């Protein structure tokens, strides 16, 4: 194939007529005849040298890098572009031309996994083939055997080439609908550009990823790209105007002459929920769409924030042209996403244990507030949580304060310490959480929390949700909160039965 066939946006020159074998962005994988796209980073010069040593046919690079290296390689074929990451996305889209007919992308700090999972389930219930991809991996409404035919990327928001390859394979397997999480990293790094998104959703924006983004403004600017640069012409945006950032985004997107559907809980919006009633393991609420009353709806979930998530999913599916009446018929059959306010089980005394991915201050507060409504007077809300290492350290004291404010019994444990001293991380959390108990071993912390549950209590195990490993230094240790909690429940109840028999 010729370079001009995969990078048609570039001004014509002789280099574009070169034949290349494949497009590579990892210099370690370059072989003779490849086109190497040099992503700008601290090691970009060394990467280009390595690619040319491995006989790359040509190198795509940015002007600042070209000025530093071109004299060292006078015979090399260089193509200068404004943005190498964007060039990679364009090349990927021209190499893998097929995509599912309807593509949904949701962004925001919290709720992304739940929303995309709800979208997939709704479409499946409506008889459509659908897949979702994000933090919880690749999931399909039916035909699970298809998963073995897909090159599933390891990252939540994969590089552009991996993303377009997956889209092409899904479409080739007959998947017509695809929902995915659009992370701020992926948007900022042009990994999602050229994906034909027809319905985009915004859940909320709270403090997270400030180790990558310098400020909340920069974080918001990255999220905005989904609506201003990725969302297709004629596409629909579903935006939570119950969030201040959402109000600003809705105004901004309308100025771009794109369709906007707003949603909120207990506030004016196109799609609005009110009169929320919480019961054991389910939520009832009244739904209004464009001022029309659609009556009481019911979802089999815990946590009031799930109402916002289901509104976002409803709006996004509606934005793609599906009937609201049909959507509402299947809502009672929708289930929580794995590790998202997931009910693990109960003690024999009725105490309940939930696992949730809440790993930011806002998410932890929302999860605790949500479960507080399910705790009857005279009973206690317990929480086990920690904070990750080598990430935004500012949120540790914030999360400690939130636990101290909203929970009755608190255990601070290890999350994914990575290369930091886990005891130091816990100390930062506990500095603002004087009632917290320090138990570093996460398994021991969960087991002790379950042992302490009295009749009617609720335990939230927060921070890791669906994750099946704990990252300590460079090693991933197998660890699944839900599995550990389920085993602890079973073990504790078996011990209780034995003691009861002995007491007789």
N, C-alpha and C positions, 0 to 999 in steps of 0.2 A: 504494500500500500504506500501511497505517496503522502508526504507530510501535509500537503495542502488539502488532502481529503479529510484529515482529522483536526486540522487547525485552519479552517476556511476563513476565519476572521482576520488573519494576518495579511498585511500588504504583500503583493506578489513579489517574489525574488527567486533566484535560481535554486536556493537551498530547499524551498518548498516542494520542488520537483523530485527530491531525493526519495528513493524507496527505503522504507524502514521495516524491520521485522515485527517489532512490538513497541509499546510505549511503557517506559519504566520510570518510577520516581524514587526507587531505592537503588542507590549506586552499587550496592553489594550484589544485586541481581542482574546487572547489565551484562549482556553478551554482545558479540560482534553483530553490527547491523541494527541495534536498537536505537530508538529515540529516547534520550534521557531528559526528563523535565526536572530541573534543579530547583527544589523548593528552598527558598531563602531561610537560612538558619545559621547558627554559629559555625557549623561544620560544612557549609555549602561549598566553599573553595576546595576543601579536601574531597568532597563528594564528586565534584566535577572532574578533578584530577583522576580519581578512581574510575569514573565512567569512561573517560577518554583512554585510560590505560587498558580498559577492557574492550576497547574498539567500538565505542558508541558511534553511530553514523552521524549524529548531530546532537546538540545540546540546546535546550530551551532554558533561558535564564533572564533575570531582570537586569535593567541597564546598569545599576550600581555594581552588580557583581561582574558584568561583562567588562566594565572599565578596569576592574582589578585583575582580570585573568587573561584577557584576549591576547596581550603581547607575549604571554608565555606559551601560547598555542596558536601560532600564526596560520597553521594549516587546518585547524579545526573548523567545523561548520557550526556556527552559533546563530541562534534565533533569539532576538531580544524582544521580550514582551513586557507589558506594564505590570502584570501580576502572574507569577508562575503557577500559583495555586488555581487561579481561574482558568489558566490554559490547560491544566490537568483535567479540570472538570469538563471543559469543552471537548477535549480529546476523548475522555471517557464516554461522553454522550454520543460521539460520532462512531465510536467503536462498538458500543452496545446501544443500538438504536431503539429497541423495543422496551416499553414500560407498561405497567398495569394501566388500565383505562382510567381508573379513578385513584388519585393519590391524595392522602390526608397527612398533614404534618402538624404536630402540636409542639409548642414551645412554652417556656415558663419555668419557674424555679421548682414548684411542687405540682404534682398531679399528672405529669405527662404520661407516665406508665399506665395509670388508671384510665385516662381518657382514651389512649390508643387501644387499650384492651377492650374498653366498652364499645368503641367504634367497630372493632373486628367482630365482637359478639353480636351487636345489633345487626350488622350486615349479614352475618351468618344466619341469624334468626329470620331475616328477610329473604333467605334463600340464595344469597350471593356468595361467590367464592371470595375469600378475603384472608389476608395475612397481616400480622403486625410485627414490628421489630423495634427493639430498644433495649432498655436496661435488663428486661427479663428474657431477652433473646428473641428468636423467631418463633411465632405461634401461628397456627393455621386453623380456620374454622372447620375444615374437613380434610380428608385425604392426607393424613400425617406422613404417609410414605413420600410425599413430595419433598419434605424437609431434607431427605438424604440426597436429593438431586441438586440442592442449592449450596453454593459456596457461602456459608454464613460467616460474615465478618465477626471479629472478636470485640471490636469497639462498639460502644453504644451508637455513636455517629461515626461510621467508617470513613476511610479516605474515599475520594471521588471514584476512583477506579473500582474499588470493591463494592461501593454502593450501586453503581450503574450495572456492574456484572450481576449483582443480586436481583436488581429490578428486571433485567433482561431474562434471567432464568425463571423468575416467578411468572412473568408474562408468558413465557414459552410453555410453562406448565399449566396455563389456563387460569391463573389468579388475576381477577379483574379489579380487585380493590386492595389497596395497600396503605396501612397507617403506620407512621413511625414518629419517634421522638426527635425533635430538632434541637440539639444542644447548642448552647452559646459558643462552645469551642468549634463545633462543626460549621456553624454559620459564619463565624469570624474567619475561619480558615478555608472558606469556599468549598467545603466538602459536599455541600448540598446544591450548589448552583447547577443548573441544567436539569434538575429533577422537575418533572412537570406536575407540580403541586396544584391541585384544583381547589382544595379546601384547607385553610390554615387556621389553627387555634392558638389562643393566648390564655394561659391559666392565671398567672400572677407573677409578681417579681418581688423577691425578698433576698436578704443577704446570703450570698453563696458564691463560690468561685472567685473571691476577691484576691486569691493567690495568683490567678491568671489575669483577670481584668483589674485595672488599676482603681476603678471606682464603680459605684452603682450606675453612674451615667454611661460608662464604657460597657458595662454588662448589659444595660438596656439597649444601647446602640447595636450590640451584636444580635440581640433578639429581634430587633426591628427588621433586620435584613430578610427574615423569612417573609415578611409582608411587602417590603419595598423592592426586593431583588429576586426572590425565589418564586413567590406566588404568581401563577400564570395570569395573563391578561384575561379578564372575565371571571377570575377565581373569586371565592368568597372567604372572608375573614370572620371568625367567630371569636369575640373578645370579651373578657371578664371586666366589666366596668365597675364592679365592686372593688376593684383594685385601682388605686390612683394612677399607676403606670398604664393600666388598661384604658382609662379615660383618655389619657394623652394619645395613646396608640390609635384608638378609634377615630379621633379627630384627624390624625395624621394619615391614616389609611383612606378615609373618606376623601381627603384632598387629592389622593392619587386616583380618584374615580373608580375605586374598587368596591365591590359589594361588602357591606359590613352588617353582621348580625351580633348584637350585644346580648350579654346575659349577666344575671346577678341574682343573689339571694337576698330577698327583702329590700331591694332597691329598684328604682325604675330602670327597665331594660326591655329590649324586644322579647327576650325569653326570661321570664321571671318566676322564681319560686317563693312561696310564702306559706304561712301557717304550717310550719314544720313540726312534725310530731315523731318523737323517738320512742321506739319500742325495743324489746330484746332482739337484737340481730336484724332489725328492719327499720326503715324510715318512710314516713308518709309526708307528702307535701302537696300543696295546690300549685298548678302550673298555669301560667298565663303566657300566651304568645301573641304579640302585637295587640295587646289589650283584650284579647278573647280568652275567656276562662275555659280551660280544658279539664277542669275538675281535679280531683285528688289522684295522685300517682303514688306508687309504692315500689321501693327497691329493697332487695334483701341484703342489706349492708349495715354496718355500724359506722358512726362518725359523720357528723353533720357536714363536714367538708366534701363528703362524697356527693352531696347534692350539687355542689358547684361542678364537680367533675362530670356528673351525668348530664348536667345542662350543657357543658361544653361539647360533649360527645353528641348529644341530640342536635345541637346547633350545627356542628360540622357535617353530620350526615344530612341534615336538612339543607345545608348550603350546597350540597352536591345534587340537590333536586329530588331527594326522597320525600315521600309524604309524611308529614308530622303525625297524622293519625295512625299510619302503619307503624311508625317508629314507637309510638307510645304503647301500642299493643304488645310489643315484645319486651319493654323495659322491665317488667317484673321478673323476667327470666335471666337478667344480667347478673353476673357474679363479680365479686371483687377480684382485682388482679393479684397474682401471687406476691405475698409479702407486703401487700398494701391493706392495712387494717384487716389482716387475715386472722380469722378465728381458728386457733389451734385446737382448743378443747376446753373442757371444764373439770374442775375438781368435783368430787361427789357432793361437796357442800354447796355447789352452785357457783363457785368462783370461776371467772372466765379468764382465759389467757389469749392475748392478741399479739401478733407480730406485725411491725410496720417499718417501712424504710426511712422514716423520719430521721434525717441526719443534718438538718439545718435548724436554726432557732425557730423560724416561723413554722416549719413542719412539725417540730416537737410540740410547740405550743398548741397548734391546731389539733394534733392527735390527742393530747391530754385534755384539752377543752372538750373535744368531741366525746371522749369516753366518760368524762365527768358527768355528762348528762345521762349516761346509762348507769351511773353508780347511785344506788338508792341511799337515802339518809341513814346515817349510822354505819355505813360501810366505807371501805377505803380504796383509793386508787394508787396502785403501785407502779413504779417504772424502773426498768433496767436499761441503761444506755451508756454510751461513751462517745468519744470524738476521734476522728481519723488523724493519723500523723502526716507530716509533710503537706498539710493543707492549711486553709485559712484558720489561723490560731485565734483570731479575734472572736470567733463564734463560740469558743469553749466556755468562757465565763458567762456569755449570754445564755447558753443552753443550761448551764448550772443554775442560773437565777430562775429560768423558766421552770425547771424541774422543782426547785424549791418553792416556787409560787403556786404551782398547779397540781403537784402530786402530794400524797400523804406519806408514802413510804418510798425511799429512793435508794437505789444501788448504782454507783458509778463504776463501770467496768471498762475493759479494753474493747476497742472497735477494730480498726485496721491500723495498728501503730506504725507500720512501715518502718522507717529508719529512725524514728524518734524513740526516746525513752518513754515507755508507756506509763510509768509511774509519774513522770513529769506532766504528761497530758492529763492524767486523772487529777493531779494536784491543781492544775489550772481550772478544771471544771469545778472541783470541790471548793475552790477559793470563794466562789459565789453561791455555794450550795452547802451551808453548814449542817443541814439535816441529812446529807447524803452519807451512805456507808461505802467505804472503799473496798471493793473486791475485784482485783485485777483479772483473775481467771474467769472468763466469760461463762463457761459451763457451770462453774461453781456458783457464780452470781445468779444465773437463771434457776438452778436447782434450789438455792436458798430462798429466792423470791417466791417460787411456787410453794415451797414448804410453809412460808409465812402467810399464805392466803387464808383468810377466814371466810365464813359464809357470806356470799354476796359481794365479795371483793372483786376487783378487776386488775389484771396485770398487763401492762404494755411493755413489750420488749422491743426497743427502738434502735434504729440506726443501720441495720444490715438487711432487713426485709428478705428479699428473694435470694440474696447472696449465699453461695455454698462453700465459701472459703474465707479464711481470715489471713490477711496479708501481714506477715511479720518479717521485717527486713525484706529480702527478695524471695521469700518462700511463702507459698499459699498453703495454709494448713486447712484441710477439710473441716468445715464448720457451717452448719445450717441451723439458724435460730429455731425455726419451726420444728425441725427434727429433734433437736436437743430438748426443746420444751415438751414435745409430745412424749418422748422417752421419760422425761422427769415426771410428767403427770402419771404415766403408767406405773413407773417405779414407786412413786409416792403412794398411789392408791393401793397398790399391791401390799406395801408395807403396812398401810392402815388396816387392810383386811386381816392381815396376819396378826396384828396387835389385838384387833377386835376378837378374833377367834381365841387367842391365848387368854384374853381377859375373861372369857366365859368359863 
